[in-house]
Amino acid sequence: MRQAHNVPVLMYHHITPHGGMIAATPQVFEQQIAGLARAGYRSLDTREFLGHLRGEPVPPKSVLITFDDGYLDNWVHAHPVLQRYGMKAVLFVVTGWVGEGAPRPHAGQGAAPDCPDHHACMQRVEQGRHDEVMARWSELQAMRAAGTFEIYSHTHSHTRWDKQYAQDPARKCEMLERDLALSRQALEQHMGTAGEQLCWPQGYFDADYLRIAQAAGFHYLYTTDAFGQNVAGTDPLHIHRFAVSNRGGSWLLRRLALVGHPFFGPRYHAWKAWKKRRRSRA
């Protein structure tokens, strides 16, 4: 039986009519998910994906779909699309931003709440108005029960402790340990389990981060590094993901065919990494 060589991991943040930075509109997102379904792609759950990294076979057209932060629009707009096409995804939530309360309507249930762009979301988070733009625990529970999302940690505060304590490594480590402990505690309290998966805020990590995450029980770590393939034997502490643009389903299918190819994929990644290094030196 044929099996996947590489499993691309897609990275989303927002699905909102307002578009903007790191966002796809609901119309484009549906085109992308519908395109995957028509082309015969299967969205894996994390058990299947991690099995693939250990060498267990998965179908040739396999992807892992991930979302970062835990915005309200993931419930309002992404959840019903995934449900409509029988797809599933992973949501890495900033647990300190998740609120209480009853589930709000999602698209298709009547008057769904407005979901602003990323800049407006960050403004409201900074003002302490998290509940206006972030998903609630009840909504996360409903998505997990529906089979559209698995819920894992994106830390408790989304803080770059390496920047906060650049001159005090011991304090950096202490605060990261506390942050991960609070995130695990919140997930266990509200979701029943925290799992072993963690996504780094802004994709940053160093040797201290890796050591502390593993000590906290997180053994599968997701990056924002797009320049590599997730093949059998890939380091579970360095899982590659690429950001999905607000472009149609045909664009996504072409990108998947390229990055997943056993010959052209590594060469494409090497070229993109070279271009990035060249820009950083300019």
C-alpha positions as CSV (number, residue, x, y, z in Angstrom):
1,M,0.0,0.0,0.0
2,R,1.3,3.5,-0.9
3,Q,1.9,5.8,2.1
4,A,2.9,9.4,2.6
5,H,6.5,10.4,2.4
6,N,6.0,13.7,4.0
7,V,3.0,15.1,5.9
8,P,2.8,18.9,5.5
9,V,1.5,20.8,8.6
10,L,-0.7,23.8,7.7
11,M,-0.6,26.8,10.0
12,Y,-3.6,29.2,10.3
13,H,-4.5,31.9,12.8
14,H,-7.7,33.7,11.8
15,I,-10.7,32.9,9.7
16,T,-12.5,36.3,9.5
17,P,-14.4,38.3,6.9
18,H,-12.2,41.3,7.8
19,G,-9.1,39.5,6.4
20,G,-5.8,41.2,7.1
21,M,-2.6,39.9,8.5
22,I,-2.3,36.1,9.2
23,A,-5.9,35.6,8.2
24,A,-8.0,33.9,5.6
25,T,-11.6,34.9,4.8
26,P,-14.3,32.3,5.4
27,Q,-14.9,32.1,1.6
28,V,-11.2,31.4,0.9
29,F,-10.9,29.0,3.8
30,E,-13.9,27.0,2.5
31,Q,-12.3,26.9,-1.0
32,Q,-9.2,25.5,0.5
33,I,-10.9,22.9,2.7
34,A,-13.3,21.9,-0.2
35,G,-10.3,21.7,-2.5
36,L,-8.5,19.3,-0.1
37,A,-11.6,17.1,0.2
38,R,-12.1,17.0,-3.6
39,A,-8.5,16.1,-4.2
40,G,-8.7,13.2,-1.8
41,Y,-6.6,14.7,1.0
42,R,-7.1,13.4,4.5
43,S,-6.6,15.6,7.6
44,L,-4.9,13.5,10.2
45,D,-5.4,13.6,14.0
46,T,-2.3,14.0,16.1
47,R,-2.2,10.3,17.0
48,E,-2.0,9.4,13.3
49,F,0.5,12.2,12.6
50,L,2.8,11.2,15.4
51,G,2.6,7.7,14.3
52,H,3.8,8.8,10.9
53,L,6.8,10.4,12.5
54,R,7.5,7.1,14.1
55,G,7.3,5.3,10.8
56,E,3.7,4.1,10.8
57,P,2.0,4.4,7.4
58,V,-0.6,7.1,6.6
59,P,-2.3,7.7,3.3
60,P,-0.2,9.5,0.6
61,K,-2.4,12.6,0.6
62,S,-2.3,13.4,4.3
63,V,-2.0,16.8,6.0
64,L,-2.2,18.1,9.6
65,I,-4.2,21.3,9.9
66,T,-3.2,23.6,12.9
67,F,-4.5,26.9,14.3
68,D,-2.6,29.2,16.7
69,D,-3.8,31.2,19.7
70,G,-7.5,30.3,20.0
71,Y,-9.5,33.1,18.5
72,L,-13.2,33.3,18.5
73,D,-13.3,33.2,14.7
74,N,-11.9,29.7,14.9
75,W,-15.2,28.7,16.5
76,V,-17.5,31.0,14.5
77,H,-16.0,30.4,11.0
78,A,-13.5,27.6,10.9
79,H,-15.4,25.0,12.9
80,P,-18.5,24.8,10.7
81,V,-16.4,24.6,7.5
82,L,-14.3,21.7,8.9
83,Q,-17.5,20.0,10.1
84,R,-19.2,20.4,6.7
85,Y,-16.3,18.7,4.9
86,G,-15.5,16.1,7.5
87,M,-12.0,17.6,8.2
88,K,-10.3,18.0,11.6
89,A,-7.6,20.3,12.9
90,V,-5.5,21.1,16.0
91,L,-5.9,24.3,18.0
92,F,-3.0,25.5,20.1
93,V,-4.6,27.9,22.7
94,V,-3.2,30.6,24.9
95,T,-4.9,29.3,28.0
96,G,-4.7,32.6,29.9
97,W,-6.8,34.3,27.2
98,V,-9.6,31.7,27.2
99,G,-12.8,32.8,29.0
100,E,-15.9,31.3,30.6
101,G,-19.5,31.5,29.5
102,A,-22.0,29.7,27.2
103,P,-21.1,29.1,23.6
104,R,-21.9,31.9,21.2
105,P,-23.5,31.2,17.8
106,H,-21.3,30.1,15.0
107,A,-21.8,30.8,11.3
108,G,-25.0,29.1,10.3
109,Q,-26.7,29.4,13.7
110,G,-28.1,32.9,13.3
111,A,-26.5,36.2,14.3
112,A,-22.9,35.1,14.9
113,P,-20.6,37.6,16.7
114,D,-18.3,39.9,14.7
115,C,-14.7,38.6,14.4
116,P,-12.2,41.5,13.8
117,D,-8.8,41.3,12.2
118,H,-5.6,40.4,14.0
119,H,-4.6,44.0,14.9
120,A,-8.0,44.6,16.5
121,C,-7.8,41.3,18.3
122,M,-4.4,42.1,19.8
123,Q,-5.6,45.6,20.9
124,R,-8.5,44.0,22.8
125,V,-6.3,41.4,24.4
126,E,-3.9,44.1,25.6
127,Q,-6.9,46.0,27.0
128,G,-8.0,42.9,28.9
129,R,-11.0,42.4,26.7
130,H,-10.1,38.8,25.8
131,D,-13.6,37.4,25.7
132,E,-14.6,39.7,22.8
133,V,-12.1,38.0,20.5
134,M,-11.0,34.7,22.0
135,A,-12.8,31.4,22.2
136,R,-14.4,30.3,25.5
137,W,-13.8,26.9,27.2
138,S,-17.3,25.9,26.3
139,E,-16.6,26.5,22.7
140,L,-13.4,24.6,22.8
141,Q,-15.2,21.7,24.4
142,A,-17.9,21.8,21.8
143,M,-15.4,21.7,19.0
144,R,-13.6,18.8,20.5
145,A,-16.9,17.0,21.0
146,A,-17.8,17.6,17.4
147,G,-14.4,16.1,16.3
148,T,-13.3,19.3,14.4
149,F,-10.5,20.3,16.8
150,E,-8.1,18.8,19.2
151,I,-7.0,21.3,21.9
152,Y,-3.4,21.7,23.0
153,S,-1.1,24.3,24.6
154,H,0.3,27.5,23.1
155,T,1.5,28.5,26.6
156,H,-0.5,30.4,29.2
157,S,0.5,34.0,28.4
158,H,2.1,34.0,24.9
159,T,5.1,35.8,26.4
160,R,8.6,35.7,25.0
161,W,10.4,35.2,28.3
162,D,13.7,35.3,26.4
163,K,13.0,38.9,25.6
164,Q,11.5,39.9,28.9
165,Y,14.6,38.6,30.8
166,A,17.3,38.8,28.2
167,Q,19.9,39.6,30.9
168,D,18.6,37.2,33.5
169,P,18.6,33.6,32.1
170,A,17.6,32.1,35.5
171,R,14.5,34.3,35.7
172,K,13.7,33.5,32.1
173,C,13.7,29.8,32.9
174,E,11.7,30.3,36.1
175,M,9.0,32.2,34.3
176,L,8.7,29.8,31.4
177,E,8.4,26.9,33.8
178,R,5.5,28.7,35.6
179,D,3.9,29.6,32.3
180,L,3.9,26.0,31.0
181,A,2.6,24.7,34.4
182,L,-0.3,27.1,34.3
183,S,-1.2,26.2,30.8
184,R,-1.1,22.4,31.6
185,Q,-3.2,23.1,34.7
186,A,-5.8,25.0,32.8
187,L,-6.1,22.4,30.0
188,E,-6.4,19.6,32.5
189,Q,-9.1,21.5,34.4
190,H,-11.2,22.5,31.5
191,M,-10.5,19.8,28.8
192,G,-9.6,16.8,31.0
193,T,-6.1,16.5,29.6
194,A,-3.2,18.7,28.4
195,G,-1.5,16.1,26.2
196,E,2.1,16.2,25.2
197,Q,1.9,18.8,22.4
198,L,3.1,22.4,22.5
199,C,3.3,25.2,19.9
200,W,5.9,27.9,20.6
201,P,4.7,31.5,20.6
202,Q,6.2,33.3,17.6
203,G,8.0,30.1,16.8
204,Y,10.9,31.0,19.2
205,F,12.7,28.4,21.2
206,D,16.2,27.8,22.5
207,A,18.0,25.0,24.5
208,D,16.4,26.2,27.8
209,Y,13.0,26.2,26.2
210,L,13.4,22.7,24.9
211,R,14.6,21.4,28.2
212,I,11.8,23.1,30.2
213,A,9.1,22.0,27.8
214,Q,10.2,18.3,28.1
215,A,10.4,18.5,31.8
216,A,6.8,19.9,31.8
217,G,5.6,16.9,29.9
218,F,5.6,18.3,26.4
219,H,7.4,16.0,24.0
220,Y,6.0,17.1,20.6
221,L,6.9,20.7,19.8
222,Y,5.6,22.7,16.8
223,T,7.6,25.4,15.2
224,T,7.0,28.1,12.6
225,D,9.9,26.7,10.6
226,A,8.5,26.0,7.1
227,F,11.8,24.9,5.6
228,G,11.7,21.2,6.1
229,Q,9.6,18.1,5.6
230,N,7.9,16.0,8.3
231,V,9.0,12.6,7.2
232,A,9.4,9.4,9.2
233,G,12.1,10.0,11.8
234,T,11.7,13.8,11.9
235,D,12.7,15.2,15.3
236,P,9.5,15.5,17.3
237,L,11.0,18.5,19.0
238,H,11.1,20.4,15.7
239,I,7.9,19.9,13.7
240,H,7.8,22.0,10.6
241,R,4.7,24.1,9.6
242,F,4.0,26.5,6.8
243,A,1.6,29.5,7.0
244,V,-1.4,29.3,4.7
245,S,-2.1,32.5,2.7
246,N,-5.5,34.0,1.9
247,R,-5.4,32.4,-1.5
248,G,-7.7,29.8,-3.1
249,G,-7.8,26.1,-3.0
250,S,-5.8,25.6,-6.2
251,W,-2.9,27.6,-4.7
252,L,-2.9,25.3,-1.6
253,L,-3.0,22.2,-3.7
254,R,0.0,23.4,-5.8
255,R,1.9,24.3,-2.7
256,L,1.2,20.9,-1.1
257,A,2.3,19.0,-4.2
258,L,5.6,21.0,-4.2
259,V,6.5,20.9,-0.5
260,G,5.5,17.2,-0.2
261,H,7.5,16.0,-3.2
262,P,10.5,13.8,-2.1
263,F,12.8,15.3,-4.7
264,F,11.6,18.9,-5.3
265,G,10.4,19.6,-1.8
266,P,13.8,19.7,0.0
267,R,15.2,21.7,-2.9
268,Y,12.3,24.2,-2.7
269,H,12.9,24.6,1.1
270,A,16.6,25.1,0.6
271,W,16.0,27.8,-1.9
272,K,13.4,29.6,0.3
273,A,15.8,29.4,3.3
274,W,18.6,30.8,1.1
275,K,16.4,33.7,0.1
276,K,15.5,34.4,3.7
277,R,19.1,34.5,4.8
278,R,19.9,36.8,1.9
279,R,17.2,39.2,2.8
280,S,18.3,39.2,6.5
281,R,21.8,40.2,5.4
282,A,20.6,43.0,3.1
